[in-house]
Amino acid sequence: MFTSIYLRRLTRLMLLNILAVILVSACSTTHDISITSYKQPVENCRTVQHEMGRICIPRNPERVVTLDSFENTWALGIRPIASTYYFNKGLSLPQYLQGKLEQVESVGDYSSPNIEKILRLKPDLIICGSEFKGIYKQLSYIAPTIVLNRPFPLPSWGDMLEELAQVLGKEEVHKQLMDRYWQRVEKLQQALGKSRETMEVSIANTASEYGIWSYGDKHFSGSVLKDIGLQRPKFQRGDFFYIENISKEKISDIDGDVLFFVASESKDDRKTLEKLKQSPLWLQLKVFQQNKIYFVGEHWHQNDIFAINAILDDLEKYLVNTPQT
């Protein structure tokens, strides 16, 4: 052992005392916290490369806290004890995740993770994205912390899953997940036949703050369509993530043979959508007149492997199992 039981207890006590003083003086502002203490030694660890350099992490972490990539961490076979985002303020799991993973403890949301709570949970590994580089030092004093590459626009969903698998040593599980993905893609290609070479599939969304969106090939959902070989409307072709603030006068930019419209669960966004559906310009869309608008969940905007498979489910449901006229 690298340290005695006494030193471990002393370290934890010092961390709690220092953090309490800092939290009072900083009015609980997460990004102003500056934790300095002894680092907990990690036994039986392996060295990995991440955004902040090289770090030794447990070979078999048991108390993982995720500030990023909760879903993919779970899919790779590691069950976090706490996470951000979905579990803040008692929110339930999104529909596409229900039955696939369990509710875990909340440590706040992306914008304000609760460092004090993370400390109390005594994690043996913390996983976060590059947006948390500013508090990396504080997090790394609590437990070994992996910082994942998360610029904007984000890398492809496949690259992000692969990066996480590599740092967690889950390459074999990653291969199984990707093999399954490509098997499903091939099955859809066969079911659609030559129609996928001419069918123009549009993806759009609307939000109270940003108006109408359309998604490009670089977006996670757009890349799935590209893998299958489905075509996109003229204004959605290209290596871009999305276009926002499309005016109602240019709503024809989201027209196509099929339109997958991402319906947000937000009350304000739902009101915006209902208002849009009453617009005469909406009623003039070819895809509306042919009854080919399919309202789908927010998984079309997510990047985890569960969301990607849920997108494939929708494509099979609406393009294969629903008769096309």
Secondary structure, 3 states (H helix, E strand, C coil): CCCCHHHHHHHHHHHHHHHHHHHHHCCCCHHHCCCCCCCCCCCCEEEEEECCEEEEEECCCCCEEECCCHHHHHHCCCCCCEECCCCHHHCCCCHHHECCECCCEECCCCCCCCHHHHHHHCCCEEEEEHHHHHHHHHHHHHCCEEEECCCCCCCCHHHHHHHHHHHHCCHHHHHHHHHHHHHHHHHHHHHHHHHHHCCEEEEEEEECCCEEEEECCCCHHHHHHHHHCCECCHHHCCCCCEEEEECHHHHHHHCCCEEEEECCCCHHHHHHHHHHHCCHHHHCCHHHHCCCEEEECHHHHCCCHHHHHHHHHHHHHHHHCCCCC
